[in-house]
Amino acid sequence: MSDNPIVLTIISPNELPPAEDAGFWDVLKRPIPWVSDSRHSYLSMFTAVSCKFSYADQVNGKAVWKPYPRALIDAAGCQRHAWEYLVFKNEAEAIAVGTRMGQLCYKHEIHTFWANAEDGYAGTGKYPSIPNPYANMVAFVNAFRRAAPTYTKLAYNGYSWARTSKATGSRLLHDQALIRMFDFWSPMNYATSPSTLRDWWDAKCFKYRSLQSRVPIIPTVGVGRVDASGATWGDWDDTLDLLTRSGVDGVNFFFGNGAKSQMLAGNKRHKALVKCVPELRAMWGA
């Protein structure tokens, strides 16, 4: 029996389709009791649902900010997880963000907070260069730990590479000492081709293999979302094989904008998640 967590990360609950969409009842092969929000019936497949503490929905063409969907997650019987895209330029800003995120974890009784460390943390892409992102992350973690409940876990969810490119100064992003401050290592394992996913899987997932006994590895993977260019982010057959054979400790499905059809319908490259989750649990012996 495996207790590997299966986490669903969403941006907005509006991306989640109603369970009445065609085919869902046949997937479960069992009757589902009536509930006020039919999405509970498939969300219950997941160990946890992770959402931002606030998110913007479009209402009459305007962005309307909505609060953390605690009731939806609780009704599905899932753990409450939360995440945020981290942006801070210095240690003072990092402390402020860490404190705020920790306080929100207290407010919503969050089981795990996923620190999404990408360009906003690294000072790359559209963001101005940041002299010492590593020191900023240390400050963030320490502030978060002081403010958050002792039961709240902290996951590093971001780029697997330890330094920025040479063109951007080869600045240190993480090492063993930093990752040891977290409770989970969750590198982003996105790819539009099966070969790319396989070629980089071990290098990303097991960069800190020696820490695995104390910092479990829970990779973040795509769900087969098709982007504007027609590229498909995720291939289920290869993802399933890697998840079940490589020795990771769980999975985080990133259900980003545009992934709505992937929950119940799927596509040629990636099955619907309501089919993937039972298949993965069976392979893991759960």
C-alpha positions in Angstrom: 0.0 0.0 0.0 1.5 3.3 -1.1 0.8 6.6 0.6 2.4 8.7 -2.2 0.5 12.0 -2.4 -1.2 12.9 -5.6 -1.6 16.7 -5.7 -3.7 18.8 -8.1 -2.5 22.3 -8.5 -4.9 24.8 -9.9 -4.9 28.5 -10.6 -8.7 29.0 -10.4 -11.6 26.6 -9.6 -13.3 27.9 -12.7 -10.8 25.7 -14.7 -12.5 22.7 -13.1 -15.4 21.4 -15.3 -18.6 20.1 -13.8 -18.6 16.3 -13.2 -21.8 16.0 -15.4 -19.6 16.4 -18.5 -19.8 13.4 -20.7 -18.2 10.2 -19.6 -17.3 10.9 -16.0 -19.8 8.6 -14.4 -18.5 5.7 -16.5 -14.9 6.3 -15.4 -15.6 5.7 -11.8 -17.8 2.5 -12.4 -19.7 3.3 -9.2 -22.6 5.5 -8.2 -21.9 9.0 -6.8 -24.0 10.5 -4.1 -25.7 13.8 -4.8 -23.6 16.8 -3.9 -24.2 20.6 -4.3 -21.0 21.0 -6.4 -20.4 18.0 -8.6 -16.7 18.7 -8.9 -16.2 17.3 -5.4 -16.8 13.8 -6.8 -13.7 13.8 -8.9 -11.6 16.0 -6.7 -11.9 13.3 -4.0 -9.5 11.2 -6.2 -6.6 13.5 -5.2 -4.8 13.6 -1.9 -4.7 17.4 -2.0 -5.8 20.4 -4.0 -3.5 23.4 -4.2 -4.7 26.8 -5.1 -3.5 30.4 -4.7 -4.7 32.3 -1.6 -6.5 34.6 -4.0 -7.1 34.4 -7.7 -8.6 36.5 -10.4 -11.7 35.4 -12.4 -13.1 37.3 -15.3 -16.6 38.7 -14.7 -18.1 40.9 -17.4 -14.7 41.5 -18.8 -13.2 42.6 -15.5 -10.8 40.8 -13.2 -12.6 40.0 -9.9 -10.4 38.7 -7.1 -11.8 35.6 -5.3 -10.7 34.1 -1.9 -9.0 30.7 -1.3 -11.6 27.9 -2.2 -11.5 26.3 1.2 -15.1 25.0 1.1 -14.6 23.3 -2.3 -11.4 21.5 -1.1 -12.9 20.4 2.2 -16.1 19.1 0.6 -13.9 16.8 -1.6 -12.1 15.5 1.5 -8.7 16.7 0.3 -5.8 18.3 2.1 -5.7 22.0 1.8 -2.5 23.1 -0.1 -1.6 26.5 -1.4 1.0 28.0 -3.7 2.3 31.3 -4.9 4.6 32.6 -7.6 7.4 34.2 -5.7 8.7 37.6 -6.5 11.1 39.5 -4.3 14.2 41.5 -5.2 16.0 41.6 -1.8 15.9 40.0 1.7 13.5 42.6 3.1 11.0 41.8 0.4 11.6 38.1 0.9 10.9 38.4 4.6 7.7 40.3 4.0 6.4 37.7 1.5 7.5 34.8 3.7 5.7 36.3 6.7 2.5 37.0 4.7 2.4 33.5 3.2 3.0 32.0 6.6 0.2 34.0 8.1 -2.2 32.9 5.4 -1.3 29.3 6.0 -2.4 29.9 9.6 -5.6 31.5 8.5 -6.6 28.7 6.1 -4.9 25.8 8.1 -2.8 24.8 5.1 -1.1 21.4 5.1 1.6 22.2 2.5 2.7 25.5 0.9 4.3 25.2 -2.5 6.9 27.9 -3.1 6.9 28.5 -6.8 10.4 29.7 -7.6 10.8 30.7 -11.2 11.9 33.9 -13.0 10.4 36.2 -10.3 12.7 34.6 -7.8 15.7 34.1 -10.1 15.6 37.6 -11.6 15.5 36.3 -15.2 13.1 36.5 -18.1 11.0 39.7 -17.9 12.3 40.4 -14.3 15.3 42.6 -13.6 18.5 40.8 -12.4 18.6 40.1 -8.7 22.1 40.1 -7.1 21.6 37.3 -4.6 18.4 35.2 -5.1 19.8 32.5 -2.9 20.1 34.7 0.2 16.6 36.0 -0.5 15.2 32.5 -0.5 16.9 31.7 2.8 15.3 34.8 4.2 11.9 33.8 2.8 12.1 30.3 4.3 13.1 31.6 7.8 10.3 34.2 7.8 7.8 31.6 6.6 8.7 29.1 9.3 8.3 31.8 12.0 4.9 32.8 10.8 3.3 29.5 9.6 1.9 26.7 11.8 4.4 24.1 12.8 2.3 21.5 10.9 2.5 23.3 7.6 5.0 21.7 5.2 7.0 23.7 2.7 7.8 22.5 -0.8 10.4 23.9 -3.2 8.6 24.0 -6.5 10.6 25.6 -9.3 13.5 25.4 -11.7 15.7 22.4 -11.3 18.9 24.1 -12.5 21.0 25.3 -9.5 22.3 28.5 -11.2 21.1 31.0 -13.7 22.7 31.0 -17.2 26.2 32.4 -17.7 24.6 35.2 -19.7 22.7 36.2 -16.6 25.6 35.9 -14.2 25.5 32.3 -13.2 23.9 33.3 -9.9 23.2 30.5 -7.3 19.5 29.5 -6.9 19.8 26.5 -4.7 22.1 23.8 -3.3 21.8 21.0 -0.8 21.9 23.3 2.2 19.0 25.3 0.9 16.9 22.4 -0.2 17.5 20.8 3.2 15.4 23.7 4.6 12.3 22.5 2.7 10.1 19.4 3.3 9.7 18.5 -0.4 11.7 18.9 -3.6 9.3 19.5 -6.6 11.2 20.3 -9.8 9.1 21.3 -12.8 9.1 18.4 -15.3 7.3 19.9 -18.2 8.0 18.8 -21.8 6.3 18.8 -25.2 8.0 15.6 -26.3 8.3 12.2 -24.6 12.0 12.1 -25.3 12.7 15.4 -23.6 10.7 14.3 -20.6 12.7 11.1 -20.3 16.1 12.6 -21.0 15.8 15.2 -18.2 13.8 13.2 -15.7 16.6 11.8 -13.5 18.7 15.0 -13.7 15.8 17.1 -12.5 14.1 14.7 -10.0 17.2 13.3 -8.4 19.5 16.3 -8.3 19.4 16.0 -4.5 19.1 12.2 -4.3 21.1 12.1 -1.1 18.4 14.2 0.6 15.5 12.0 -0.4 15.1 10.3 2.9 14.4 13.7 4.6 13.2 15.7 1.6 10.9 13.5 -0.5 10.8 14.0 -4.3 7.4 15.1 -5.7 7.9 16.2 -9.3 5.5 18.7 -10.9 4.2 17.4 -14.3 2.0 18.6 -17.1 -1.5 17.2 -17.8 -1.5 17.3 -21.6 -2.6 21.0 -22.0 -2.5 22.1 -25.6 -1.0 25.6 -25.9 -1.7 28.3 -28.5 0.9 27.0 -30.8 -0.6 23.5 -30.8 2.1 21.9 -28.6 1.0 19.4 -26.0 2.5 19.7 -22.6 2.6 16.1 -21.3 2.4 12.5 -22.5 0.7 10.2 -20.1 2.2 6.9 -21.1 5.7 8.1 -20.5 4.8 10.1 -17.4 3.2 7.0 -15.9 6.2 4.9 -16.6 8.6 7.4 -15.1 6.4 8.0 -12.0 6.1 4.3 -11.3 9.7 3.1 -12.1 12.0 5.9 -11.0 11.4 5.9 -7.3 9.8 9.3 -6.8 7.6 9.9 -3.7 4.5 11.4 -5.2 3.3 13.7 -8.0 2.0 17.2 -8.4 -0.2 17.7 -11.5 -0.2 21.3 -12.7 -3.6 22.1 -14.0 -2.9 25.5 -15.4 -4.9 27.9 -17.6 -6.3 26.1 -20.6 -6.2 22.6 -19.2 -10.0 22.4 -18.4 -10.7 19.7 -20.9 -7.9 17.5 -19.5 -9.8 16.7 -16.3 -12.6 14.7 -18.0 -11.9 14.4 -21.7 -8.2 14.2 -22.3 -6.6 14.0 -25.8 -4.5 11.7 -27.9 -1.3 12.3 -26.0 -2.7 12.5 -22.4 -5.7 10.7 -20.9 -8.2 12.5 -18.8 -7.0 13.0 -15.2 -10.0 11.1 -13.9 -8.5 8.1 -15.7 -4.9 8.8 -14.9 -5.2 9.0 -11.1 -6.8 5.5 -10.6 -4.3 4.1 -13.0 -1.4 5.6 -11.1 -2.8 4.5 -7.7 -3.1 1.0 -9.0 0.5 1.0 -10.2 1.7 2.4 -6.9 -0.3 -0.2 -5.0 -2.6 2.3 -3.3 
